[in-house]
Every structure is written in structure tokens, then in C-alpha cells.
Amino acid sequence: MESKQKRLLKKIMVVSVFTIIMVLGLTTLRNYINRSEAVRAMDLLGREALTYRKNYGSLPSESHIKKFLDRIQAVRVGNMSYRAIWIEYGSDPDRTVLAYAKKSYEWPLQPGYVVLWLNGKTQWLAAEEFEPILRSQQQKIEMDLLQKDLKKQQLP
């Protein structure tokens, strides 16, 4: 191979490697930003739910929550499940899930959930950590309704 060809090949390789690194870096940055925005929106939702609970003595309805999310334009929350209807009176606020949204990110972020607890705390939990907590709190009727909704979403 001639020296010109070798230099050209090296330049192509450098540009290719740089492009791959930038694509991976920007994808990771996008996922981090989306995750932090989802956590921020869920935190605002928690504040709204606590304010409503303080003023009216009960948790807000799902329609109230959806209107609030539309008003603050919380598009990063995605398909959120709001569990107020399934929460019993006297539930432990530190251990009861009020709302959650599943997030499926690619490498290096792991799939997980943005979780809003009944006490208003918002946190990110890995799927392996959150799913057993949710299963322990869900009743059979809630799981059946969620499966029906999932089937409806899958039909064209």
C-alpha cells in the first residue's frame, strides 16, 4: 500500500471511531436528560398530589392527575400508572407506590421505573428492585385490569 492510501485509511478510521463515540455519547446524554426530566415531572406530580391531599383530605382522581400532567406538559413521564384507587386507607406512605412509569433505556442506562411514593418522594428504581415491591402491593383485580389495558393497546 502506498503512503497516501495508508494516510487516507487512517483518516477514515479516525473519523469513523470519532463518529461512533459521539453517537454513543449523545445517545447516553439524551437518555440521562429524559430520565432526569421524567423524575422532575414525577416530583411535580407528587407535590400536586400532596397539596390536593392536604386541601381535600383524599388523593386526587386520575383525571385530575392527567389534567395536571397536560398543564405542565410532562411528556417525558410517558405511560404512567396512577394507583390511588387501589391504595387502602392507612397505608404506609413510605412503602406505598402512588404512581410509576416504566422507562426502557439502552446501554449504559438500565431499564427501570420512575416511582412516586405516597409520601411524595420520587425516585428512580431499577426494574429488578421495583417489580417485587409492586407485585407485593398489587391486588389480583388490579393486575387483571392492567392486563386488559395492555391487550387493548396492542390491538391495531
C-alpha positions, 0 to 999 in steps of 0.5 A: 500500500502506498503512503497516501492510501495508508494516510487516507485509511487512517483518516477514515478510521479516525473519523469513523471511531470519532463518529461512533463515540459521539453517537454513543455519547449523545445517545447516553446524554439524551437518555440521562436528560429524559430520565432526569426530566421524567423524575422532575415531572414525577416530583411535580406530580407528587407535590400536586398530589400532596397539596390536593391531599392536604386541601381535600383530605383524599388523593386526587382522581386520575383525571385530575392527575392527567389534567395536571400532567397536560398543564405542565406538559410532562411528556417525558413521564410517558405511560404512567400508572396512577394507583390511588384507587387501589391504595387502602386507607392507612397505608404506609406512605413510605412503602406505598407506590402512588404512581410509576412509569416504566422507562426502557433505556439502552446501554449504559442506562438500565431499564427501570421505573420512575416511582412516586411514593405516597409520601411524595418522594420520587425516585428512580428504581431499577426494574429488578428492585421495583417489580417485587415491591409492586407485585407485593402491593398489587391486588389480583383485580388490579393486575387483571385490569392492567392486563386488559389495558395492555391487550387493548393497546396492542390491538391495531 
